[in-house]
Amino acid sequence: MDNKGNFLLQKRAATKYHSAGLWTNSCCGHPRVGEALEAVAHRRLGEEMGFDCPLKKVSSFIYHAILPNDLIEYEYDHIFIGRFDKEPIINLDEVSDYKWVNPLKLRVLINNAPDVYTVWFKKIINGLSYQDIEGWQRLI
């Protein structure tokens, strides 16, 4: 989030093996063997968006989805937040674009064009309450 409380979204690169070209959260990744969750969050933030910042874990959830290309995801995901008030330097192998979005407008954007957002990101945003967003903004 930035100092105004906007979320930093990324558009996944067209070369990604799934969910290519879709808008989603700032970064995603899987831990390497023995890698701590917070370490992977910092690593992937740098690899995808070209920066790092202090992070706090705020939530986790399980999701199951059937994706195109005969892919099935069944994951235990963790959500970290942080504050960053500059422009990222995106890695074009991972990310094709980015934008800052007001979280209160994001649900409307998703409802108007659900096919341009990743399955897991829609689950995150649709599960958030106004109180969640306010609480996250106070944490960072």
C-alpha positions, 0 to 999 in steps of 0.5 A: 500500500502507499501512504494514501492506502492504495493497493499496488497491483501488477499485471502478470506477464504474458509469458507466465504459465498460468493466469498470464496477462491478468491483474493481481496482487503486488507479487506471488511466489512459493517458498524454496525448501527451508525458506521462511514465509516472510523471506519468500515475500521479500524475495518475490517482491524484489524479483517481481517489482524491484523493491523491498519494504518492511512487511507484516503478515495479516492473513492466510487462506486456502483456495482451490481453483481449476484454471485453463491449460488443465491446471488445478491449484489447491494452495495455502496462501499467506497475505503480507502488507507493507508500505511503499511510496515510490514507483516500482521497477518491474521485471518484465519477465514477471510483470507487464504493467502495474497500477495503484488502485483505491481498495474501496473501488477495487471490488467495483472494478473486479465486478465490472471485469472479473475475467481480467483478475486472477482467481486468488486475487478476487478471493482476497478482495471479495473477502475483505471488509472495510474494517480489514482495509482500515486495519491494514492501513493502521498496521503499516 
